[in-house]
């Protein structure tokens, strides 16, 4: 299917995609802050992250990771229902 100019139109955006968050003002939280905020141990955080039931970490250095505060807020709001999108 082509438009009047012979171009193939792009597919419509899927509504199942999560909106892109504006991270410019989002704080990065290190492991200690995440464990204090969630009450979970580092090993539980690692296990849940692998299973997709905890936010993904971001590498901010060679041996340095952090999580976006808004993602941790989303998890705290619904810890049993949280799924990585």
N, C-alpha and C positions, 0 to 999 in steps of 0.2 A: 504494500500500500504506500503510495507516494502522494505528497501534496501537489499543488498546482505547479510548483517549481521543480518537481522531480526529486525532491528530497524525501527521505524516509523519516517520518516523525519519531521523536524519542518516546519511549514508553512513559506512561504517567507514573509519577512518584507513588510508591507504595505507602499506604497509611499505616502499615505495621512498623515502619521504621521509627525509632525514637527520635525526638527532636534533638538537634545538636545543641549542647549546652555551651554557653559563653563562659569560658574558663578564665578570662582575664582577671576577674576579681575573686576567684575561687582560691581558698587557702590550700596548701599541701600539708597533710598531717603525717607525721612519722609514726612508726610502729607503737611507741609508748603512748602517744596521744590516742591512737586508734583503739588500743587495748583498754585504756581508761574510759573512752567514750562508749565502747560497745560492751565492755565487761567480758570479752572473749580473750582467751589466751592466744599467743602467737601461733601455736600449733593448730588450734581450732580455726583461726583466721586462714592459715595456709590451706587446710583441708577444705574449708568451705569455698575458698577462692577457686581451687581446682575443680570443685563440683559445680561452679557457676552460681552459688548462692551467697556470694560476697563480692563486693566491688573489686575490680582488677587494680593491681598496684601499678604505679608508674615508676620507671627507672629514672632517677634524677642525677645519677652519678654511677661510677663503676660498681660500687658496693653500697649504694644508697637508694632506698625505695621510699615512696610516699603514696598516699591516697588523696584524691580530691575530697575536700570536706563535704561538698554537696552530695557526692556518692555515699559517703558515710551517713549523712543525714537521711538519705533515702532508705538506707539499710535499717537505721535505728527506728524509723517510722513504721517499718513492716519487716521485722527480722525473719519471720517464718515464711513470708510470701515473697521475699526479695529474690529476683532472678536477674542475672546480667543480661542486658539486651544486645 
